[in-house]
Amino acid sequence: MDQAERSPETMSTPREPDPAMREASPVSLPSFSSSAEGGAPQSIELIRDVPLRVTVELGRTRLLVREVLALRAGSVVELDRQAGAPVDILVNGVPMARGEVVVVDERFGVRITEVIGTPTAPLDD
């Protein structure tokens, strides 16, 4: 139904706002100061148990779809880094450190050799 077919009763007309809706009052919010209610300083203790995703990146490469589809057991994918080069350690996708791959009790590990600055965004390809 277009506007020509509507009766004057069904057409909406602008209304005056409700006077109660125009009045505002201040809101009281809790203080985010450096001390908790008990007077003890707030610290990182509040977030120590938040899980983070830690990724160790050996290197990267780009493959075409046909190359990915051709991968089989025993295929070798060449990466953009030299053997023995430092690996990147990312926390939630953000580079945080570099290190070297080690073996600990028959498992891979990483020895941190350098802590790097915290960029504002994850690394792009």
N, C-alpha and C positions, 0 to 999 in steps of 0.2 A: 504494500500500500504506500503510495507516495503522498507528499504533503497536500496535493490538490484534493485527494480523496478523503483526507482526515477531516473529521468534524472539529469545530472549535473546542469542544469539550475534551477531546483526546489529545490535543496539542499541548505540549508542556510550555508553561510560561515561567519566566524567571521569578524566583521568590526571594523575598527579603530573608537574609540569614537569621537564624534563631539567635536572639540576644544572648542567651546563655552560652552559645558556641563562640561568641566573639571575645569573651573574657578569658584571660589566661592567668594562671597563678604560678609562682616559682615552684620548682621541684627540688626536693632535698635528696641529694645523692651521697652515697658513702664516700669518704675521703680515700684517695689512693696515695697516701703518704708513704714514707719509707719505713714506717713502723706498724706492726699489727696491733690489734686491740690490747693484747697483753703487754705492749711496750717493747717486745723483742723486734729487732729489725727483720723485715721480710727479705728473703734471699731466694736463691735458685732452688732451695729445698722444695718449693711448691711444685716444681716441674721435673724433678730428678727421675721420676718413674714414667715419664712420657716416652713411648717407644719411637725410635727413629730408624729409618732405612739407611743402612751403610752399604755402599757399593764400591767395589774396587775395580777400576777399569784398566785392563791390560792394553787396550788400543781400540781403534775403530777402523771400519772399512765401509765401502759402499758396494752393493751388489745389485745387479739387475734381477728382476723377478725370475727370468729364465735360469740365472745362476743359482738363486736360492732353491728353485725347484729341482735343480740337478744335484744338490748336496746329498751325499750318502754317507754311511758309516765309513770312516777312513778318509773323507774329504778333508783338505787342509784349506783354511781361510786365512789369507795373509792379512796382517794388521799393519797399521801405519807407524808402528814403533819398532825400534831395534830391540833384539833380545837383551835383557839386562837393564833396559832403560827404566827409570822410575815409573811407577804406576800411580794413577790418580785415585784418591780416596774421596768419595762424595758422600755427604750426609743429606738425605732427602733431596738428592739431585744437585746439591750445591758443593762445588769443590772446596774441601777443607784442608787437605794435606796431600803430600806425596810420600811414597815409600818404596821399599824393595820387597819382593816376594821372598818368603822364607818357608821352610818346612818345619812344623812343630808336631812331634808325635804322629808322623805320617799324615798330617793335614796341612793344607796351605795356610799361611798367615801372611801378614804384612808388617814389616818393621817401619814405623814412621820415621822418615828422615828429614822432613820439612813440613812445618805448618804454614799454610799460605793464608793470605787475607781472605775475607769473606766477600765475594762479589755479590751484587744485588740480584742476579738471576743465574739459573743453571747454564752450563755450557751448551752452546748450540753446535750442530754439525758443521 
